Amino acid sequence: MCDYRFLGKYIIKANLRCITGLHIGGTDEGFEIGGVDNPVIKDPLTGYPYIPGSSLKGKIRSLLEWTTERESGLTCAEFQIKEIEDKRNKLIDQISKETDPGKKRELEDKLNKMTLSIKPCDCGSCDICIIFGCSAATERKEPTRLTVRDCFPTGLFDENGLRKKEDEINDGTIAKWERNLGEKVYTEAKTENTIDRLTSEANPRTMERVPADSVFEVEMIFDIYKEEDVSRMKKLFEGMMLLEDSSLGGGGSRGSGKVRFENFQIIKRDLNYYTNGGEENIISLNGKKTAKEILEGFDSIFK
């Protein structure tokens, strides 16, 4: 018997501020002499950098897989590592017992090619798979709860959520870029060096980044199919906290990608909103301004 029933949605809006420069790679369609050969992803119509929803969702999922326990007591990532180690040990045992030299070499080659590659959890039953979704090949699947929109710089949309014309953009991050960087300039070029430890030879490389203090509009939609899905939203705010102490995009270990969520707004739209034109409910955050504060006051906010 199906125990799923669409109960409504929570729309979670926030600003994502770049504390340091941000690099999320895009397609390099042409190389110009003296140009940047490691560009960021941009809107092809306007040239504005943006954050793909897949990048934000994927990084939060990856971080949560190191903290979320399955029924076995292992986290999703630990479970995968154990599976890989079990396969390696089984293969090593096979090699020790194999007497045919040719088959033994085949098994040894297979062992040498095995890598510790941790992929997204795809069990279909843990909170991570339920919230973030799993592949079509998974035998057990539930409706994916979380949708993450692409994040565009502030100033691009009006109060009705419609894109402004270029000559109407006079505030927000886009206006700040044009004012401080120059007309149609929205990024910085960061030059990095790798140094040969023996010869001291420099190998410079240039990476394009969205400059620090740029702000992007985040919108996430959390679907509710069971009453317990509301409490599952805690994982999303845990993931935001983990991301703030990690990095988004490339070059994180070299200083890029430090971000912070701010200016939260949460809206509840139940089934009646979609079927009978009912009113949406703006959730009172009781002065909570950060992901950590919302998580700490979660039970009183979502009572």
Secondary structure, 3 states (H helix, E strand, C coil): CCCCCCCEEEEEEEEEEECCCECCECCCCCCCCCCCCCCECECCCCCCECECHHHHHHHHHHHHCCCCECCCCCEHHHHHHHHHHHHHHHHHHHHHHCCCHHHHHHHHHHHHHCCCCCCCCCCCCCHHHHHHCCCCCCCCCCCCCEEECCEEECCCECCCCCECCHHHCCCHHHHHHHHHHCCCCCCEEEEEEEECCCCCCEEEEEEEEECCCCEEEEEEEEEECCCCHHHHHHHHHHHHHHHHCCCCCCCHHHCCCCEEEEEEEEEEEEHHHHHHCCCCEECCCCCCCCHHHHHHCHHHHCC
